[in-house]
Amino acid sequence: MIGVDGALYRSMEFTGDGIKELNIDDRLTIANMAIEAGGKNGIFPVDDVAISYMKEHSKREFRAFEADNDAEYAEEYTIDLSKLRPTVSYPHLPSNTRTIDEAEADHIKIDQSVIGSCTNGRISDLRAAAEIMKGRKIADGVRCIVIPGTQKIYLQAMEEGLLKTFIEAGAIVSTPTCGPCLGGYMGILAAGERCVSTTNRNFVGRMGHVDSEIYLASPAVAAASALTGYISSPEN
């Protein structure tokens, strides 16, 4: 809608009825992606969900900031959430998007699936992936790497049995790290390899060889794809 440079040096504020239904994990993912539109930050209104989260996770007093009633906005966009379909970002830009239906029709074979990172490594993300992978096996020839976002999330996932589900499916569970997202270690792509990843960037060479490809998707899509060996909808 606005591309990778539509919010250059601007703040992106997300409001509306649909926002009220999003938990903090979902909001953090959206805010995390603001920089991929060139934004300085992504912000949400302070509501009961946010206040409850702060009280649970912080002992410090916090201040709530709100937009002025007469605030002026450079641009406004209205999105009907009821019409959204799961989306996949094709190489080599986050804005190069297709719906999951289009991606399935393209029958894209993958070599690797990465579930985690600062974008989608929270407990609700791991729960979504584990629900799909439970009792199933990773496709032959596919590497699946699960990366909890923090040590606290790692421990919670272990206590809930999520890590057991991943390991039994044939996935590798990493300690919290950026890992392959920035070409750091574990899961570096070779020439010609394709990866579906829940990370935030898919630039040329981002995850390894310049001739590799990264497709960005949700934890549910990444989990389903790991099972089939092709970019797949969790609905199927």
N, C-alpha and C positions, 0 to 999 in steps of 0.2 A: 504493500500500500504506500509506504513512504521510502522504501529502499534502504540501502546501507548508509546513505548520507542525508536522509530527509530530516534529521533532527540535529544537525551539526551545531555544537555549542549551545544546545537548548536543554531544558528540563522536560521530561515527558511525564505528564500526570495522567493516571488512569482512574476514571470515575465511572459511576453508573450502577444500575441495579444488578448487573451481572457480577460486579466486583464483590458485592456483599456475600455472594455464594462461594467465593474462593477462599481457601484456607491460606495461612501464611506461607506454606511451602510453595503453593502455586504463585502467589504474589512475588515471592523472592525470585522465582524463575523468570517471570516477566520483567521484573526490574533489572535482573542480571543481563537481560538481552537488550536493554536500552542503549548500551554502548555500541551495539551492532548496527544501530541506526545513526550513530555519531553523537548520541545524546550525552550530556554531562552526567545525568542521573535519571532514574526512573522512580517515581514516588506514587504512593497511594494515600487516600484519606485515612485519618486515624478513626477507626470505628471500634465497636465492642470486641471484634475478633482480634484486632491489633493490640488493644489494651490488655486483653486476657493473655495474649502471648507474651507481652512484655512483663507482666506480673509473674508469669510462670518461669521466665528465663532470666530475669534480672532483679537483683536486690536493690539496685540504685533507683533513685527517683528519676523519672523521665518527663520531658516536656513535649507537648503535642503542638505541632505547627500546622496551620491550615491556610489555604489560599484565601486572599481577601475577597470579599463579596464583589468588588469591582475590578478584580484581576483581569488583565487583558491577555489573550492567548494569540500566538502567532497563527496557529491553525487548529482546527478541531475535526476529529474524525469520529463517526458513529459506526460501530460494528455490531451486527446482529449475531450474538453468540449461538443462537439456535440454528443458524445456517452454516456454522463452521464445521469442517471436516478435519480429521487428523492430517497434519501437513509434514512433508519431508522437504528439506533443503538439499538440492542437488549441488554437486561441485560447480564452481569453486567460490560461491558466495552464499551467505545466509539468506539473501533475498531471492535466490534462484529456486523458487518453491513450486511444488506440485502437491496435489492432494494424494492421500494414501491410495485412493482408487487408481489414479494415474500411475503412481509408482508401482503398484501391483501389476498393472497392465504392461509395464516396461520389463517385468520379470528380471530384476536386477540381482544377480548372484553376488553374495558377500563372502568375505574371508574372515571378517571380524565384527564383533558387536561389543561396544563399550557402554556400560550403564553406570552413570555416576557423575562426578565432577562437581564444581561449584554451581553448575546450572541445574543438575538433576540428580544430586546424590543425597537427598534428604530421605527421612524414614518413609514418607508416603510414596516416594518414587520407588524405593526398594520393595515396598509392599505390593505396589502395582506390578512390578516385574516378577516378583516371586509368585504371585497369584497365577500368572500365565505359565510360568515355568514348572510349577509344582507337579511332580509325577511324570514329567516329560524329560526328554534328553536333547542336548544341543546337537544340531545337525553335524554329520561327519564333515571334517575339513574346516569347521568354523571354530575360531577362538572367541570365547565370551569372557569378558573381563568386567567384574563388578567392583566399583570403587565407592564405598560409603564416604560421605562428605566430611565427617569428623569422627573422632574417637568415640564421642558420646553416641553418635548414630550407629557406629560400628558395634558398640556394646549392646545397644537396644535391638539392633537387627539380629545379633547373636542370641539374645534372650528370647526373642520372638520366634526363633527357629528359621529366620529368613536365610541366614548364611548356609544352614544345612540344606535348605531347598536348592540354593544356587549350586552348591558343591555336588549334591547328588545328581543334578542335571548335567554336570560336566563343566561348569563355569569355574573361573579362577576368581578368588576374592582377594583384593589388594588392601593394604593399609591405606588410610586417607592420604591422597596425593593428587597432584595435577596429572601425573603419569603421562600416558600417551597423548593427552589433549594438546600439549605443546611440544610433542616429540621428545619428551623427557626420558622415559624408560618404560619397558614392558608394554608390548603392543605396538611397537613401531612398525609402520607399514613398509613393505617392500614394493618394488616397481610392479605396477599392474594390479596391486591388491586394492580391494574395496572394503570400506568399513562403514557400518551404520553406528552412529554415536549420539549420545544424549548431551554432548558438549556444546559449546556455543560458537565455534569457528571451524570453517572447512576450507580455508585458503590453500593454495597450492603449496605442498610440502609441509603443511601444518603438523601432520602426524607421522612424517617420515619422508619417503622418497617423493620427488616432485612428480613422478608418474603414477602415484597412488591417488585414490579418490575417497572422499569423506562425504557421507550423507547424514545430515542432522535430523534427528527424530525424537519422539517422546520415549520414556522408559518402556511403555507398553509396546510400542512399535519395535523398539530395539530388542525386547525380549522375544516377541513373536518371530522376528526375523532370525534371531539366533537359533530358534527351533526348526525353522523351515530351510534356512540357508539362502533365502531370498528376502528382499524387503517386503514385509507382509503386514497386513492389518491384524490387530489383536481380535477384531470382531470375527475373524474367520478361523 
